[in-house]
Amino acid sequence: MRLSCSLGSLLSINEILSCAKTLSETDVDTIWVPETWGMESFAMLGAVSAVAPSPRIGSSIVNVYSRSPAAIAMGATTVDTLSGGRLLLGIGASSPAIVEGLHGVRYGKPLRRMRETVEIVRLATSGRRVDYEGELFSLSGFRLLTRPVQDSIPIYLAAVNRGMVRLAWDVGDGVIFYLRPADEMGRTIRAMRKESGRRIDVACQLITCVSDDEEGAAMERARRTIAFYVAVGDVYRNFLSANGFADEAASIYGEYRSSGLAGVHRHVSDSMLDALAVCGTPKSCKKRLGAFRDAGLDLPILQFNPIGNVAESFALFAETFFGCGVGGGGGGGMP
């Protein structure tokens, strides 16, 4: 079973590099690095590629508003070259809160912008002259001075709602899901394969928390992560409301509006936790991961959520899923 890992916002730069180095000694498929309002993804991916010389590396995700398509193509080409041809380019529309609140760019026409970005990135990284006339972008007269190592950098589209899911199957090499119940994801995968007539690589970032105390730390950490995204993210809140968790989403958002984030995790029910996260003891985490695999997921992305001391937490996480702790040797991965 292919298995990958996301190292991100809850970690420092040095912690990411340390964890990546450990993972490089296992059979991890891909090390993904996110970008929100902290670390810049392409710079981190270049650094990760230096300490982890074997696994593929991926952006999960770079949004298509804060950079032009040409800038995304240049960043991807640079990282692919630095890594020796190991990049998976994950891109997404992000959210109005980040795009407008942080980057000061108007959020609009996400499907059109995503489609044109994919087309331009593929054109630019092919080495051909960039002459493109679209609804949103008009480019002419340039050819990138550098080429990626890969003939074609795989592009994965982050998708929540059905329109972006369809676009991922239409133009993407892969799709990245997040906060998606296994049963709903299974139905979506089957429907899209039938509708599109093609198979793409299906990845899903799974909130993952491992602890020897199943009833305590791991479940609370996972609840806090789920509640944060439901509280602050309209897209995820609306999606989960329409897919079996309307009461939980309303309670989380209501408390967030009245009291902030401190207590919102209390409204994440056991069923919601079970549907969206891989958490608990090592044994229960492996069992839960199997449910996502059975739904048709090709590439689980285990989002490492540290509990307490980062080094100790990552040692247990790495041992559970990849067969090695911090400083350990190669691993056998999941059976």
C-alpha positions as CSV (number, residue, x, y, z in Angstrom):
1,M,0.0,0.0,0.0
2,R,1.4,3.4,-1.0
3,L,1.5,5.7,1.9
4,S,2.6,9.4,2.2
5,C,2.9,12.0,4.9
6,S,2.1,15.7,5.3
7,L,4.5,17.8,7.5
8,G,3.1,21.2,8.0
9,S,1.7,24.1,9.9
10,L,2.0,22.7,13.4
11,L,5.8,22.1,13.0
12,S,8.8,24.5,12.8
13,I,11.0,24.5,9.8
14,N,13.7,22.5,11.6
15,E,11.1,20.0,12.8
16,I,9.9,19.4,9.3
17,L,13.4,18.8,8.0
18,S,14.1,16.4,10.9
19,C,10.9,14.4,10.3
20,A,11.5,14.4,6.5
21,K,15.0,13.0,7.0
22,T,13.6,10.2,9.1
23,L,10.9,9.4,6.6
24,S,13.5,9.3,3.8
25,E,14.9,6.1,5.4
26,T,11.5,4.4,5.0
27,D,9.4,3.4,2.0
28,V,7.2,6.5,2.2
29,D,5.8,7.4,-1.2
30,T,5.6,11.2,-0.9
31,I,6.4,13.9,1.6
32,W,3.9,16.7,1.3
33,V,4.4,20.3,2.5
34,P,1.3,22.6,2.8
35,E,1.1,26.4,2.5
36,T,-1.4,28.5,4.3
37,W,-0.1,31.6,6.1
38,G,3.2,30.2,7.4
39,M,6.0,28.6,5.4
40,E,6.4,29.2,1.7
41,S,5.9,25.8,0.0
42,F,8.4,25.8,-2.8
43,A,11.3,26.9,-0.6
44,M,10.4,24.2,2.0
45,L,10.1,21.6,-0.7
46,G,13.6,22.5,-2.0
47,A,15.0,22.1,1.5
48,V,13.1,18.8,2.1
49,S,14.4,17.4,-1.2
50,A,17.9,17.9,0.1
51,V,17.5,16.0,3.4
52,A,15.2,13.4,1.9
53,P,16.8,12.3,-1.4
54,S,14.6,9.3,-2.2
55,P,10.8,10.0,-1.7
56,R,8.7,12.1,-4.0
57,I,7.8,15.5,-2.7
58,G,4.6,17.4,-3.1
59,S,2.9,20.7,-2.5
60,S,-0.4,20.3,-0.6
61,I,-1.3,22.9,-1.7
62,V,-0.1,26.0,-3.5
63,N,-3.1,28.2,-4.2
64,V,-3.7,29.6,-7.7
65,Y,-4.4,33.2,-6.7
66,S,-1.2,34.2,-4.8
67,R,1.0,33.4,-7.8
68,S,0.5,33.8,-11.5
69,P,0.4,30.5,-13.5
70,A,3.9,31.4,-14.8
71,A,5.3,31.8,-11.3
72,I,3.8,28.5,-10.3
73,A,5.5,26.9,-13.4
74,M,8.8,28.5,-12.5
75,G,8.6,27.3,-8.9
76,A,7.6,23.8,-9.9
77,T,10.4,23.6,-12.5
78,T,13.0,24.8,-9.9
79,V,11.9,22.3,-7.3
80,D,11.7,19.5,-9.8
81,T,15.2,20.2,-10.9
82,L,16.5,20.5,-7.3
83,S,14.9,17.2,-6.4
84,G,16.0,15.3,-9.5
85,G,12.5,14.9,-10.9
86,R,10.5,14.0,-7.8
87,L,7.8,16.8,-7.6
88,L,4.1,16.3,-7.5
89,L,2.5,19.7,-7.9
90,G,-0.6,20.1,-5.7
91,I,-2.6,23.2,-6.4
92,G,-5.9,24.5,-5.2
93,A,-8.3,27.4,-5.0
94,S,-7.8,27.9,-1.2
95,S,-10.5,30.2,0.3
96,P,-11.6,33.8,0.1
97,A,-10.4,34.3,3.7
98,I,-6.8,33.5,2.7
99,V,-6.8,34.8,-0.8
100,E,-8.4,38.2,0.0
101,G,-7.5,38.5,3.7
102,L,-3.8,37.6,3.4
103,H,-2.9,38.1,-0.3
104,G,-5.2,41.0,-1.1
105,V,-6.3,39.4,-4.3
106,R,-10.0,39.3,-5.4
107,Y,-11.4,35.7,-5.1
108,G,-13.5,34.8,-8.2
109,K,-14.1,32.2,-10.8
110,P,-12.1,29.4,-9.1
111,L,-13.0,26.7,-11.7
112,R,-12.0,28.9,-14.6
113,R,-8.8,30.1,-12.9
114,M,-7.8,26.5,-12.0
115,R,-8.4,25.2,-15.5
116,E,-6.4,28.1,-17.1
117,T,-3.6,27.7,-14.5
118,V,-3.2,24.0,-15.3
119,E,-3.1,24.7,-19.0
120,I,-0.5,27.4,-18.7
121,V,1.7,25.4,-16.3
122,R,1.7,22.5,-18.6
123,L,2.5,24.7,-21.6
124,A,5.3,26.6,-19.8
125,T,7.0,23.5,-18.3
126,S,6.9,21.7,-21.7
127,G,9.6,24.1,-22.9
128,R,7.4,25.5,-25.6
129,R,6.8,29.2,-26.2
130,V,4.0,30.5,-24.0
131,D,1.3,31.9,-26.2
132,Y,-2.0,31.6,-24.4
133,E,-5.4,33.4,-24.7
134,G,-7.9,32.6,-22.0
135,E,-10.8,34.2,-20.2
136,L,-8.6,35.3,-17.3
137,F,-5.0,35.2,-18.6
138,S,-3.4,36.4,-21.8
139,L,0.3,35.6,-22.2
140,S,2.6,35.8,-25.2
141,G,6.2,35.7,-26.3
142,F,8.0,33.8,-23.5
143,R,9.7,30.5,-23.2
144,L,11.1,29.4,-19.7
145,L,14.8,29.2,-19.7
146,T,14.8,26.1,-17.6
147,R,13.0,22.7,-18.0
148,P,12.0,20.3,-15.3
149,V,13.6,16.9,-15.1
150,Q,10.2,15.2,-15.6
151,D,8.8,15.3,-19.1
152,S,5.5,16.3,-17.4
153,I,5.2,17.3,-13.8
154,P,2.1,15.5,-12.3
155,I,-0.5,18.0,-11.3
156,Y,-3.0,17.2,-8.5
157,L,-6.0,19.4,-7.9
158,A,-7.4,19.9,-4.4
159,A,-11.1,19.5,-4.6
160,V,-14.1,19.7,-2.2
161,N,-17.2,20.5,-4.2
162,R,-18.5,18.6,-7.2
163,G,-17.4,21.2,-9.8
164,M,-13.8,21.1,-8.7
165,V,-13.9,17.3,-8.4
166,R,-15.1,17.0,-12.0
167,L,-12.4,19.4,-13.1
168,A,-9.7,17.3,-11.3
169,W,-10.9,14.2,-13.3
170,D,-11.0,16.3,-16.4
171,V,-7.6,17.9,-16.4
172,G,-5.6,16.6,-13.4
173,D,-3.2,13.7,-13.0
174,G,-4.5,13.3,-9.4
175,V,-6.9,14.8,-6.9
176,I,-6.4,15.7,-3.2
177,F,-9.3,15.4,-0.9
178,Y,-9.5,16.6,2.7
179,L,-12.1,16.2,5.5
180,R,-14.1,13.7,3.4
181,P,-15.9,10.8,5.0
182,A,-14.7,7.4,3.7
183,D,-18.2,6.3,2.5
184,E,-18.9,9.6,0.7
185,M,-15.4,9.5,-0.9
186,G,-16.0,6.0,-2.1
187,R,-19.2,7.0,-3.8
188,T,-17.5,10.0,-5.4
189,I,-14.6,8.0,-6.7
190,R,-16.9,5.4,-8.3
191,A,-19.1,8.0,-9.8
192,M,-16.3,10.1,-11.3
193,R,-14.5,7.1,-12.8
194,K,-17.8,6.1,-14.5
195,E,-18.7,9.6,-15.5
196,S,-15.2,10.6,-16.9
197,G,-14.1,7.2,-18.2
198,R,-10.6,7.7,-16.7
199,R,-8.7,6.9,-13.6
200,I,-6.5,9.5,-11.8
201,D,-4.5,9.1,-8.7
202,V,-6.8,9.7,-5.7
203,A,-5.1,11.1,-2.6
204,C,-6.7,12.2,0.6
205,Q,-5.1,14.1,3.4
206,L,-6.1,12.4,6.7
207,I,-5.9,14.1,10.1
208,T,-3.7,11.6,11.9
209,C,-3.0,11.5,15.6
210,V,-1.3,8.5,17.3
211,S,-1.1,8.0,21.1
212,D,-0.9,5.1,23.5
213,D,-3.8,6.7,25.3
214,E,-6.7,6.1,22.8
215,E,-9.4,7.8,24.9
216,G,-7.3,10.8,25.6
217,A,-4.7,12.8,23.8
218,A,-5.0,11.5,20.2
219,M,-8.8,11.9,20.0
220,E,-8.8,15.3,21.5
221,R,-6.0,16.5,19.2
222,A,-8.0,15.2,16.2
223,R,-11.2,16.8,17.4
224,R,-9.4,20.2,17.8
225,T,-8.1,20.0,14.2
226,I,-11.4,19.0,12.7
227,A,-13.2,21.7,14.7
228,F,-10.8,24.4,13.6
229,Y,-11.4,23.7,9.9
230,V,-15.1,23.6,10.4
231,A,-15.2,26.8,12.4
232,V,-13.1,28.9,10.1
233,G,-13.6,27.3,6.7
234,D,-17.0,27.9,4.9
235,V,-16.3,25.4,2.2
236,Y,-15.6,22.5,4.6
237,R,-18.4,23.5,7.0
238,N,-20.9,23.6,4.1
239,F,-19.7,20.3,2.6
240,L,-19.9,18.5,5.9
241,S,-23.3,20.0,6.7
242,A,-24.5,18.5,3.4
243,N,-22.9,15.1,4.2
244,G,-24.3,14.0,7.5
245,F,-22.9,16.4,10.0
246,A,-25.2,19.4,9.9
247,D,-25.8,19.4,13.7
248,E,-22.1,19.3,14.5
249,A,-21.2,21.9,12.0
250,A,-23.8,24.3,13.3
251,S,-22.8,23.8,16.9
252,I,-19.1,24.3,16.1
253,Y,-19.7,27.4,14.1
254,G,-22.2,28.8,16.6
255,E,-19.7,28.4,19.5
256,Y,-16.9,29.8,17.4
257,R,-18.9,32.9,16.6
258,S,-19.9,33.5,20.3
259,S,-16.8,32.3,22.2
260,G,-13.9,31.7,19.8
261,L,-12.0,28.4,19.2
262,A,-11.3,27.3,22.8
263,G,-14.2,24.9,23.2
264,V,-15.4,24.2,19.7
265,H,-13.8,20.7,19.7
266,R,-16.4,19.5,22.2
267,H,-19.0,19.5,19.4
268,V,-17.1,17.0,17.3
269,S,-19.2,13.8,17.8
270,D,-17.7,10.4,18.0
271,S,-19.2,9.5,14.6
272,M,-17.7,12.7,13.0
273,L,-14.3,11.9,14.5
274,D,-14.5,8.3,13.2
275,A,-15.6,9.4,9.7
276,L,-12.8,12.1,9.2
277,A,-9.7,11.1,11.2
278,V,-7.2,8.4,11.8
279,C,-6.6,8.6,15.5
280,G,-6.1,6.5,18.6
281,T,-3.6,3.8,19.5
282,P,-1.3,2.4,16.8
283,K,-3.5,-0.6,16.4
284,S,-6.8,1.3,16.0
285,C,-5.1,3.8,13.6
286,K,-4.0,1.0,11.3
287,K,-7.6,-0.4,11.3
288,R,-9.1,3.0,10.6
289,L,-6.7,3.6,7.7
290,G,-8.0,0.4,6.1
291,A,-11.5,1.9,5.8
292,F,-10.1,4.7,3.7
293,R,-8.1,2.3,1.6
294,D,-11.2,0.2,1.0
295,A,-13.1,3.3,-0.2
296,G,-10.8,3.4,-3.2
297,L,-8.2,5.8,-2.0
298,D,-4.9,5.3,-3.9
299,L,-2.6,7.5,-1.8
300,P,-3.4,8.3,1.8
301,I,-1.6,11.4,3.0
302,L,-1.2,11.1,6.7
303,Q,-1.2,14.6,8.2
304,F,1.1,14.4,11.2
305,N,-0.5,16.2,14.2
306,P,1.9,16.2,17.1
307,I,0.8,15.4,20.6
308,G,3.0,16.9,23.3
309,N,6.7,16.6,22.5
310,V,7.1,16.7,18.8
311,A,10.1,14.3,18.6
312,E,8.5,11.7,20.8
313,S,5.1,12.0,19.0
314,F,6.7,11.6,15.6
315,A,8.7,8.6,16.8
316,L,5.4,6.8,17.6
317,F,3.8,8.1,14.4
318,A,6.7,6.9,12.2
319,E,6.9,3.5,14.0
320,T,3.1,3.0,13.6
321,F,2.9,3.7,9.8
322,F,6.4,3.4,8.4
323,G,8.1,0.9,10.7
324,C,10.7,3.3,12.2
325,G,11.1,5.8,15.0
326,V,13.2,9.0,15.0
327,G,16.7,7.9,14.1
328,G,15.5,4.5,13.1
329,G,16.2,2.5,9.9
330,G,14.1,1.6,6.9
331,G,10.5,0.5,7.4
332,G,8.1,-1.9,6.0
333,G,5.2,0.5,5.8
334,M,1.6,-0.7,6.2
335,P,0.9,-4.4,5.7
